[in-house]
């Protein structure tokens, strides 16, 4: 069994110095923590896999395709494979759980 404590995952992401920290990967699913600072820039490009974001903390806006909305703790955002998306107008440090299905990068060779 794989089990994780969110505060431990956040500490590991911070220690890594990376904005995205993947902590679970299987063939059908991967899970990571994405952190963007207040007033930060989200450099994402569309992914070849579907993904779901769960906002742990922070406030910002997200654009998915042609739709835009505010996000706050508890917001859940689905992004279909290949759809452009990014977070912007980050008012407070943003921490997001990111679920990829299938696992991130697994379709990259097929994109």
Secondary structure in CASP SS format (residue, H / E / C, confidence):
PFRMAT SS
TARGET T0000
AUTHOR 0000-0000-0000
METHOD secondary structure of the structure
MODEL  1
X C 1.00
X C 1.00
X C 1.00
X C 1.00
X C 1.00
X H 1.00
X H 1.00
X H 1.00
X H 1.00
X H 1.00
X H 1.00
X H 1.00
X H 1.00
X H 1.00
X H 1.00
X H 1.00
X C 1.00
X C 1.00
X C 1.00
X E 1.00
X E 1.00
X E 1.00
X E 1.00
X E 1.00
X E 1.00
X C 1.00
X C 1.00
X C 1.00
X C 1.00
X E 1.00
X E 1.00
X E 1.00
X E 1.00
X E 1.00
X E 1.00
X E 1.00
X C 1.00
X C 1.00
X C 1.00
X C 1.00
X C 1.00
X C 1.00
X C 1.00
X C 1.00
X C 1.00
X C 1.00
X C 1.00
X C 1.00
X C 1.00
X E 1.00
X E 1.00
X E 1.00
X E 1.00
X E 1.00
X E 1.00
X E 1.00
X E 1.00
X E 1.00
X E 1.00
X E 1.00
X E 1.00
X E 1.00
X E 1.00
X E 1.00
X C 1.00
X C 1.00
X E 1.00
X E 1.00
X E 1.00
X E 1.00
X E 1.00
X C 1.00
X C 1.00
X C 1.00
X C 1.00
X E 1.00
X E 1.00
X E 1.00
X E 1.00
X C 1.00
X C 1.00
X C 1.00
X C 1.00
X C 1.00
X E 1.00
X E 1.00
X E 1.00
X E 1.00
X E 1.00
X E 1.00
X E 1.00
X E 1.00
X E 1.00
X E 1.00
X E 1.00
X E 1.00
X E 1.00
X E 1.00
X E 1.00
X E 1.00
X E 1.00
X C 1.00
X C 1.00
X C 1.00
X C 1.00
X C 1.00
X C 1.00
X H 1.00
X H 1.00
X H 1.00
X C 1.00
END
